[in-house]
Amino acid sequence: MTTPTLAQTLDALTADGELSERHADGAVTCLACGHRCLIRPGRRGICRVRFNEAGRLRVPWGYVGALQCDPTEKKPFFHLLPGSDTLTFGMLGCDLHCGYCQNWITSQALRDPASEAAGAHPLTVTPRRLIDVALRDGAQVVGSSYNEPLITTEWAAAVFREAVAAGLKCAYISNGNATPEALDHLQPYLTAYKIDLKTMSDRNYRRLGAVLENVLDGLRWVHARGLWLEVVTLIVPGFNDSDAELRDAAAFIHSLSPDIPWHVTAFHEDYKMAGPEYRRTTARLLLRAAGLGREAGLRYVYAGNLPGQVGDFESTFCPRCGTRLVERYGYMLLSYRLTAQGNCPECETPVAGVWTSRPETVRLLGPGRPRRPGL
C-alpha cells in the first residue's frame, strides 16, 4: 500500500472555508491574509494549504502540526498575564518564506520538501481535546503560532470558541499580513495579538513574501479593534539593523500608541541563514535598538533572547514614577508588583496591558521547562 504524501494527508484534513468569495467561473478569492489569492479550480494559494476544489475553498481543519505549553512571556507577551502559561498550537504552511524562520519545519510545509523530510506531520485532534489539554496543564491562555495562524483562521476560531467557553484567554502570534475579514472572524474570541514587524523596507518585505503596507495596515486594524497588541522586531544584522530603519519602526508604533510594547529580539542562525557568513545579534545591538525605541517615546521597550545581557530591558517599569513592576530574567518572573487593578502600587498610574485581578497568585521564578502536552 502506497504511503500518502504530506500534501495528500493535509488535503484530507480540510473543511469548507468561510473566509472566501466565490466567482461565477469557479474561482475563489481567499480572504484569510493580505495576499487575497485568486485561486482557480485545482490550484492552491500562496500558502499551499488553502486550495480550490471544484469551486469551493478548502482550508486546514482538525489537526495540529505543533503543540506546546510554555510561558506566555515566550510568545513574547509581557503585558498579558505575566507568569501564566500558554497552550500554543500551530498547523502547517505559511504565506511568507523567511529565510531565517525558526519554525520552518511547520511553516514551509508543502513549499520546501525538506520540511517533510525533517518531520513535518499533522496530529489529528478536536478543539475540545485541545482545551482539555490546556485546562489539564494549567494554561490561562490558548495561542496559535508555529506557522502563520491567519491562513488557518477558521480552525483557530473553532478552538478559540471552546477556549472562551472554558474561561481562557486567546491570542494570535502572527506576521500581521492580515485582512479586516479575518480579524472580524477572530475578534469575538481574541484578547491579544502579537505581530512581527520584520522590516520598514518594502523591498526587504517583498524578499520575504509580503508587502510592507499590508503589514502596517494589519497593525492599524488590530489596534483599532481594541485587541491587546505587542510588536516584535527580530534584529537581523545587515538586514534591518540601521538606526534609520529602527527609528522608523519605533515611530510607526508610537503613532498608534506609546503604550504598545515593542520587543527587539536577537537573530541566530537558522534554516537558510545558518552559514558562517551570518552574524548573530549582539547584546550591544539590542541595547541600541531598545534605546531608539525609548527615544521615540515608547513607554514599554524590551530586549529579548539574551537573558541577563540587556540590563533593565527585560523588566516592566511604571511609565510615570519608574518603579520596577515586573522583574524578569528571560521568561522567568522574579517579582510582580502590579495591583489587582493593573496599577503601579507607588503612584497608582494605570499600566497598559491585561493583568490578573489576583496578583497574589502570580507564579514567580518561572514555570520550569516547556512541556509538549500529550494528547
PADREN-277447 format. One line per field, with one value per residue (C-alpha): residue number from 1; residue in one letter; x negated, y negated, z negated. Coordinates in steps of 0.001 Angstrom, whole numbers, plus 500000, padded with zeros to 6 digits. Layout:
<atoms>
seq: [NUM:...]
type: [A:...]
xx: [X:...]
yy: [Y:...]
zz: [Z:...]
</atoms>
This chain:
<atoms>
seq: [1:2:3:4:5:6:7:8:9:10:11:12:13:14:15:16:17:18:19:20:21:22:23:24:25:26:27:28:29:30:31:32:33:34:35:36:37:38:39:40:41:42:43:44:45:46:47:48:49:50:51:52:53:54:55:56:57:58:59:60:61:62:63:64:65:66:67:68:69:70:71:72:73:74:75:76:77:78:79:80:81:82:83:84:85:86:87:88:89:90:91:92:93:94:95:96:97:98:99:100:101:102:103:104:105:106:107:108:109:110:111:112:113:114:115:116:117:118:119:120:121:122:123:124:125:126:127:128:129:130:131:132:133:134:135:136:137:138:139:140:141:142:143:144:145:146:147:148:149:150:151:152:153:154:155:156:157:158:159:160:161:162:163:164:165:166:167:168:169:170:171:172:173:174:175:176:177:178:179:180:181:182:183:184:185:186:187:188:189:190:191:192:193:194:195:196:197:198:199:200:201:202:203:204:205:206:207:208:209:210:211:212:213:214:215:216:217:218:219:220:221:222:223:224:225:226:227:228:229:230:231:232:233:234:235:236:237:238:239:240:241:242:243:244:245:246:247:248:249:250:251:252:253:254:255:256:257:258:259:260:261:262:263:264:265:266:267:268:269:270:271:272:273:274:275:276:277:278:279:280:281:282:283:284:285:286:287:288:289:290:291:292:293:294:295:296:297:298:299:300:301:302:303:304:305:306:307:308:309:310:311:312:313:314:315:316:317:318:319:320:321:322:323:324:325:326:327:328:329:330:331:332:333:334:335:336:337:338:339:340:341:342:343:344:345:346:347:348:349:350:351:352:353:354:355:356:357:358:359:360:361:362:363:364:365:366:367:368:369:370:371:372:373:374:375]
type: [M:T:T:P:T:L:A:Q:T:L:D:A:L:T:A:D:G:E:L:S:E:R:H:A:D:G:A:V:T:C:L:A:C:G:H:R:C:L:I:R:P:G:R:R:G:I:C:R:V:R:F:N:E:A:G:R:L:R:V:P:W:G:Y:V:G:A:L:Q:C:D:P:T:E:K:K:P:F:F:H:L:L:P:G:S:D:T:L:T:F:G:M:L:G:C:D:L:H:C:G:Y:C:Q:N:W:I:T:S:Q:A:L:R:D:P:A:S:E:A:A:G:A:H:P:L:T:V:T:P:R:R:L:I:D:V:A:L:R:D:G:A:Q:V:V:G:S:S:Y:N:E:P:L:I:T:T:E:W:A:A:A:V:F:R:E:A:V:A:A:G:L:K:C:A:Y:I:S:N:G:N:A:T:P:E:A:L:D:H:L:Q:P:Y:L:T:A:Y:K:I:D:L:K:T:M:S:D:R:N:Y:R:R:L:G:A:V:L:E:N:V:L:D:G:L:R:W:V:H:A:R:G:L:W:L:E:V:V:T:L:I:V:P:G:F:N:D:S:D:A:E:L:R:D:A:A:A:F:I:H:S:L:S:P:D:I:P:W:H:V:T:A:F:H:E:D:Y:K:M:A:G:P:E:Y:R:R:T:T:A:R:L:L:L:R:A:A:G:L:G:R:E:A:G:L:R:Y:V:Y:A:G:N:L:P:G:Q:V:G:D:F:E:S:T:F:C:P:R:C:G:T:R:L:V:E:R:Y:G:Y:M:L:L:S:Y:R:L:T:A:Q:G:N:C:P:E:C:E:T:P:V:A:G:V:W:T:S:R:P:E:T:V:R:L:L:G:P:G:R:P:R:R:P:G:L]
xx: [500000:498597:497962:499802:497705:497848:499931:502437:502670:503201:505720:507831:507731:509726:513135:515003:513529:515672:513122:513688:515605:516848:516914:519121:516225:515426:512518:512459:510792:509272:509707:507510:504375:503213:502325:506050:505188:507469:507461:508825:510190:507454:504970:503521:502984:499543:499674:500161:502600:505726:506926:509832:511716:514418:515213:515040:512205:510843:508942:506921:509010:508832:505133:502070:498575:497017:498258:496567:497426:494873:494553:496718:493592:492045:494582:493495:496283:495011:498257:500588:500993:497298:496285:499008:498636:499999:501036:499734:500855:499932:500794:498704:497983:497312:497969:494324:490987:488493:485025:484322:487560:487063:490267:489524:490389:494021:494223:492650:494568:495593:493334:489976:489690:487046:489764:491405:488050:487364:490537:493476:496648:500183:501678:505460:507348:510618:510994:512483:509481:507059:508902:508964:505158:504917:507001:505098:501769:502995:502742:504583:504096:504519:502477:501915:498333:495542:496927:498849:502206:504025:504065:505770:508181:511328:509734:508305:511747:513210:510517:510884:514650:514097:511341:513515:516323:513814:512762:509413:507878:506929:504005:502576:498826:498729:496808:499552:500328:503980:507322:510303:512355:510023:509816:513608:513848:511475:512449:515221:512599:509264:507798:504265:502346:498566:497268:493785:492804:489903:488592:489595:488297:490869:488082:486952:490523:491036:487948:489806:493035:495101:495827:494863:498066:500206:498432:498702:502422:502599:501075:503517:506527:505570:505017:508235:510228:509096:507149:504110:501187:497488:494950:491726:488825:486188:482974:481037:477562:477246:480976:482941:480499:479811:480642:482891:484979:485234:486332:488970:490324:490465:492084:494786:495623:495706:498104:500588:499963:496931:498395:497781:494836:492013:489762:486442:485084:481872:481372:479479:478549:481351:482889:481383:479390:477293:473862:470769:471462:474432:473802:475788:477358:475250:476486:474962:477106:480257:479500:479009:482343:484134:482649:484013:487438:487321:486092:489164:491392:492425:493186:492509:489462:487958:484814:485166:483430:480263:481176:479017:477236:479649:479980:483355:484819:486169:488375:491509:491377:494036:494005:494639:492503:490106:490940:489950:493276:492332:488786:487772:484833:485573:489043:488911:490616:488552:491036:494517:495859:498879:502109:505286:506414:503232:501818:498426:498527:496462:498176:501359:500677:502601:500246:501426:501966:504066:503298:504535:507051:505337:501691:501045:501401:498721:496092:492547:489246:490921:492818:489753:489091:491563:493819:495018:498513:499650:502919]
yy: [500000:496607:494167:490878:487795:484913:482944:485776:486125:482408:482137:484755:482730:479776:478138:475590:472155:469299:466606:466668:465160:467465:466358:467439:469022:471369:469326:468218:465273:466233:463564:465053:462984:459868:461728:462193:465009:465580:469384:471230:474793:477300:474651:473581:470242:468859:470654:474006:475302:473431:474673:474639:477911:477700:474067:474357:473118:475920:474891:476706:478399:480963:481282:479659:479616:478417:478188:476987:475458:472887:469382:466638:464447:466718:465715:462967:461256:459270:457442:460441:462261:462380:465679:467622:470476:470532:473711:472923:474848:474496:476122:476325:473742:470008:467071:465917:467636:466019:467474:467264:468860:470752:472709:473594:477275:476333:473045:474185:477454:478117:475264:476806:480620:480536:479786:483156:484912:483047:484345:482114:484084:483492:484947:485151:483583:481828:478316:479750:482032:479123:477179:480232:480317:476583:476989:480092:478250:475128:472780:469470:468600:470520:469200:470037:469905:472051:471409:468326:468588:466260:468973:471350:468817:470945:473738:471296:469739:473184:473818:470341:470731:473675:471803:468770:471037:472580:469175:468964:466013:466369:464921:464815:464891:463620:461908:459296:459768:459602:458706:456996:460101:462436:460081:459731:463538:463772:460722:462380:464692:462882:460954:460380:460222:460272:459028:459379:456086:457575:454514:450990:451563:452608:454053:456294:457297:458421:460633:462393:462644:459734:456044:453544:451513:454633:455390:451771:451969:455162:453328:450455:452770:454867:451774:450121:453196:452808:456066:456049:455635:456279:455862:457797:456926:459612:457639:459291:457753:456337:456693:454349:453004:449465:446628:445056:448210:448873:445279:445654:448810:447167:444042:446048:447998:444741:443261:445992:445742:445181:447924:450712:452829:453203:456244:456143:459675:461405:463279:466546:468661:470930:472511:470920:468383:470804:470418:468737:465623:464778:462868:463298:460232:458912:457526:454208:454059:454935:452218:449690:450666:450551:447133:445835:447127:445181:442070:442350:442133:445765:446484:450226:451421:454859:456589:460340:463671:462724:463175:461259:459305:456417:454828:453318:454008:457366:455773:453630:450203:447667:445063:442280:442916:445556:448247:451740:453539:456868:458155:460807:462972:464356:465889:466194:463766:462731:460218:458857:455659:454561:454110:456075:453105:453182:450040:449068:449606:446446:443756:445615:444982:447470:449680:450750:454483:457474:458194:460673:459479:461800:460706:462922:465957:464895:467610:466366:467935:469307:472480:474626:476394:476109:479126:480802:481865:485386:485809]
zz: [500000:501010:498166:498799:499334:496882:499391:499712:495944:495429:498257:496481:493263:494583:494396:496492:495857:494596:495496:499236:502125:504868:508506:511386:513269:510371:508997:505362:503659:500317:497627:494893:495458:497224:500430:501206:503598:506578:506725:509735:509552:508836:507751:504399:502723:501898:498540:500376:497736:498880:502258:504671:505022:507675:506920:503119:500941:498764:495618:492920:490252:487479:486702:485154:486589:483329:479757:476585:473230:472107:470619:472077:471953:474599:477272:476388:474454:471462:470696:470956:467633:466659:465068:466879:469354:472899:474686:478157:481226:484856:488158:491333:494020:494242:496547:496233:496881:494487:494926:491183:489940:486683:487288:490910:490496:489851:491747:495012:495335:498967:500090:499153:499469:496731:494171:494757:494555:491304:489701:490580:489945:488654:485497:485644:482757:481910:480496:477307:476836:477146:474461:472199:472529:471755:468600:467535:467838:466056:469046:468808:472482:475742:478658:482302:483605:485161:488632:489764:487975:490368:493028:490578:489093:489419:487369:484821:484338:483621:480992:479508:479238:476906:475055:474296:473101:470679:469325:471137:472990:476661:478602:482133:482750:486315:489090:489310:493023:492084:493628:491969:492782:490889:487915:487804:487812:484846:482810:480748:479221:479227:476312:477577:480838:481365:484722:486177:487763:489695:491504:492520:496046:498632:500763:497919:497095:500675:500314:497508:499478:498150:498724:496028:496260:495809:492524:491374:492149:490087:487145:487566:487781:484759:482626:483834:482781:479191:479058:476795:479218:478754:481571:482156:484430:484866:485408:488249:488780:492277:492989:490725:488136:489342:486964:489584:490006:486280:485697:488411:486757:483333:484750:486505:483359:481388:483938:482988:479252:476996:474769:477314:476097:478623:478306:480143:480239:481252:484520:484520:487496:488720:491823:494957:492952:490938:492547:491122:493184:490949:487719:484547:482961:480089:476804:477804:480942:478981:476449:479257:480817:477464:476748:480048:479055:475825:477637:479874:476802:476440:472793:472840:474779:474247:475477:475733:476291:474380:470700:468253:471002:471634:468206:467360:470811:469583:466915:466831:465156:464270:467052:464526:461416:462710:460133:461281:461580:463162:462888:465408:466314:469758:469491:465695:463314:460295:458860:459615:458006:460070:458147:458835:460955:463051:461435:460076:456272:455658:457746:458841:462535:464723:466731:470171:470531:469489:465839:463292:460704:458198:458104:455100:457383:459898:460127:459648:460737:463858:464696:465378:468649:471512:471914:475065:473982:474625:476477]
</atoms>
